[in-house]
Amino acid sequence: MKGGYFITGTDTGVGKTIVTAAILRSFIKKGLKVGAMKVIETGCLNKDGILLPSDGMLLRDMAEMNDSLDLITPIKLENPLSPLVASRIEDIEIDIDKIFKAFETLKKKYDYLIVEGVGGLMVPINKEEKRKASFYFVRDLIKDMGLPVIVVIRPTLGTINHTLLTLEALKNKKISVKGYIINFSEPPKNDIAEKTNPQILKELVDLPCLGVLPHLTELNKDSIGETAIQNFDIETLISL
């Protein structure tokens, strides 16, 4: 594997999956061999006892992968909660080693691997004494994977605080950050916060804005790919 990214967000519902899909499509349009992971997915559809990860399936389709969902989404939970809480309700122990086995398998197959997290940095995954920590958070997973991070942020009111807190938490763990992407996960409000936040963040954050993804109404490969090419700093993204 030549490289890859871990896609995290300032909070849940910020649009990490769509941004991940857009990065995948932009890499594919550049002729790169890229794979994807949604390492943990909660809120999976239970179909006859089989959990189907909608985000994992979308990323597999966007990356045009033929790998099993067990590799792309090694941890699947039914309840739409943090992994720690969902696993306790479902009486399932989250096996971190299972994530890393899938990660290592996909690393050998693809030149680039784009990994999407679950929720924000401080979402608890499990409590595992053997890893010498009371709780294991998404931030710990990122650190252990060793991938540089792209942070997905909202354009709306509150994003300045959320973005700075997220970047500070990454800095405290000495995790490399490539930059951030502003995502319009909802139709634009065109209010004063949306108009001023991008410029203020450029002043406050010593990291590049890698793109602004507009609100997408069509979630197909062509529309996502073309939008990404037009709105992302592709060359910076590729220069891992």
C-alpha positions in Angstrom: 0.0 0.0 0.0 1.3 3.4 -1.0 -0.8 5.2 1.5 -4.3 6.1 2.7 -6.4 8.2 5.0 -8.6 7.9 8.1 -11.7 10.0 7.6 -13.1 11.3 10.9 -15.6 14.0 11.7 -16.3 16.6 14.3 -19.4 14.7 15.3 -21.9 12.1 14.2 -24.0 12.9 11.1 -21.4 15.3 9.7 -21.3 13.4 6.4 -18.2 11.3 6.7 -19.5 8.5 4.4 -20.4 10.9 1.5 -17.0 12.6 1.8 -15.3 9.2 1.9 -17.2 8.2 -1.2 -16.2 11.4 -3.0 -12.6 10.8 -2.2 -12.8 7.3 -3.5 -14.4 8.4 -6.7 -11.9 11.1 -7.2 -9.0 8.6 -6.8 -10.7 6.2 -9.2 -11.1 9.0 -11.8 -7.4 9.6 -11.5 -6.8 5.9 -12.4 -5.7 4.9 -8.9 -6.3 1.5 -7.3 -8.2 2.4 -4.1 -10.1 0.4 -1.4 -12.3 1.4 1.4 -13.2 0.4 5.0 -16.0 1.4 7.3 -14.3 -0.2 10.3 -17.3 -0.2 12.6 -21.0 0.4 11.7 -23.8 0.7 14.1 -27.5 0.9 13.1 -27.1 -1.9 10.6 -30.2 -3.4 9.1 -31.0 -6.9 10.5 -32.2 -9.0 7.6 -33.0 -12.6 8.7 -30.3 -12.4 11.3 -27.7 -11.0 9.0 -26.5 -7.4 9.7 -26.2 -5.3 6.6 -24.0 -2.1 6.9 -25.5 0.5 4.6 -22.4 2.7 4.7 -20.1 -0.2 4.2 -22.1 -1.3 1.2 -22.1 2.2 -0.3 -18.4 2.5 0.0 -17.8 -1.0 -1.5 -19.9 0.1 -4.5 -18.2 3.5 -4.8 -14.7 1.9 -4.7 -15.9 -0.9 -7.1 -14.5 -3.5 -4.7 -15.4 -7.2 -4.8 -14.3 -7.9 -1.3 -16.6 -9.3 1.4 -18.4 -7.0 3.7 -16.7 -8.7 6.6 -13.4 -7.1 5.4 -14.9 -3.7 4.6 -17.0 -3.5 7.8 -15.5 -6.1 10.2 -17.6 -4.9 13.1 -21.4 -4.6 12.6 -23.9 -3.7 15.3 -27.7 -3.3 15.0 -28.4 -0.5 17.5 -27.7 3.1 16.3 -25.5 3.9 19.3 -21.9 4.2 20.1 -20.1 0.9 19.6 -19.5 0.4 23.3 -23.2 0.9 24.2 -24.5 -1.1 21.2 -22.2 -4.0 21.9 -23.3 -4.2 25.5 -27.0 -4.2 24.6 -26.4 -6.9 22.0 -24.0 -8.8 24.3 -21.3 -8.8 21.7 -17.6 -8.2 22.5 -15.9 -5.9 20.0 -12.7 -7.6 18.8 -10.2 -4.9 17.8 -7.9 -7.5 16.4 -10.6 -8.4 13.8 -10.4 -4.8 12.5 -6.7 -4.9 12.1 -6.7 -8.3 10.4 -9.1 -6.9 7.8 -7.0 -3.7 7.6 -3.8 -5.6 6.9 -5.6 -7.8 4.3 -6.9 -4.8 2.3 -3.6 -2.9 2.6 -1.9 -5.7 0.6 -4.5 -5.5 -2.1 -4.9 -1.8 -2.8 -2.4 1.0 -3.5 -4.5 3.4 -1.4 -7.0 2.7 1.4 -9.6 5.2 2.7 -10.8 4.2 6.1 -14.0 5.8 7.6 -14.4 5.9 11.4 -17.6 5.8 13.5 -18.8 9.1 15.0 -16.2 11.5 16.3 -12.8 11.0 17.9 -13.9 10.3 21.4 -16.6 7.8 20.6 -15.9 4.8 22.9 -15.4 1.4 21.1 -14.9 -1.0 23.9 -13.3 -1.6 27.3 -10.4 -3.9 26.8 -7.9 -4.4 29.7 -5.3 -6.2 27.6 -4.6 -3.0 25.6 -3.6 -1.3 28.9 -6.3 1.3 28.8 -9.7 1.3 30.5 -11.5 2.4 27.3 -10.6 2.3 23.7 -11.8 5.2 21.6 -11.9 6.0 17.9 -8.9 8.3 18.5 -6.9 5.3 19.7 -7.9 3.3 16.7 -6.6 6.1 14.4 -3.3 6.2 16.3 -2.9 2.4 16.1 -3.6 2.4 12.3 -1.0 5.0 11.7 -2.9 6.8 8.9 -3.0 10.5 8.4 -6.4 12.0 9.1 -8.9 14.1 7.1 -11.5 15.8 9.3 -15.0 16.3 7.9 -16.7 19.4 9.3 -20.0 21.2 9.0 -20.3 24.7 7.6 -22.9 25.7 10.1 -23.0 27.4 13.5 -20.9 25.6 16.1 -18.4 24.2 13.6 -15.5 26.5 14.8 -15.6 25.1 18.3 -16.1 21.5 17.2 -13.3 21.7 14.6 -10.8 23.3 17.0 -11.6 20.7 19.7 -11.2 17.8 17.2 -7.9 19.1 16.0 -6.6 19.7 19.5 -7.6 16.1 20.4 -5.6 14.8 17.4 -2.6 17.0 18.2 -2.5 15.7 21.8 -2.2 12.1 20.4 0.5 13.3 17.9 -1.7 12.1 15.0 -0.9 13.5 11.6 -3.7 15.6 10.0 -3.7 16.2 6.2 -6.4 18.8 6.4 -10.2 19.3 6.6 -13.1 19.2 4.2 -16.3 21.2 4.7 -19.3 19.2 3.9 -22.9 20.5 3.2 -24.7 17.4 4.5 -27.9 19.4 4.4 -29.1 22.0 1.9 -27.4 25.4 2.5 -29.1 27.9 4.8 -27.1 30.8 3.3 -26.9 32.4 6.7 -24.1 34.5 8.2 -22.5 31.5 9.9 -22.2 29.6 6.6 -20.8 32.6 4.9 -18.2 33.5 7.4 -17.1 30.1 8.9 -14.8 29.0 6.0 -12.7 32.2 6.1 -12.5 32.3 9.9 -11.4 28.6 9.9 -8.6 29.4 7.5 -7.4 32.1 9.9 -7.7 29.9 13.0 -6.4 26.5 11.6 -2.9 26.0 10.3 -4.1 23.2 8.0 -5.4 23.3 4.4 -9.0 23.2 3.5 -9.0 20.3 1.0 -12.4 21.1 -0.4 -15.9 22.1 0.1 -18.5 19.4 -0.8 -21.8 20.9 -1.8 -25.1 19.3 -0.8 -25.6 16.3 -3.1 -29.1 15.3 -4.3 -27.9 12.4 -6.5 -25.7 9.8 -4.8 -24.4 7.9 -7.8 -20.8 7.3 -8.9 -20.8 9.8 -11.7 -22.4 12.7 -9.8 -20.2 12.1 -6.7 -17.1 11.7 -8.8 -17.6 14.8 -10.9 -18.5 16.9 -7.8 -15.3 15.7 -6.1 -13.1 16.5 -9.0 -14.5 20.0 -9.3 -14.4 20.8 -5.6 -11.5 18.9 -4.0 -7.8 19.7 -4.0 -7.1 16.3 -5.7 -3.4 16.8 -6.2 -2.9 17.5 -2.5 -5.1 14.5 -1.6 -3.0 12.2 -3.8 0.3 13.5 -2.5 0.1 11.4 0.7 
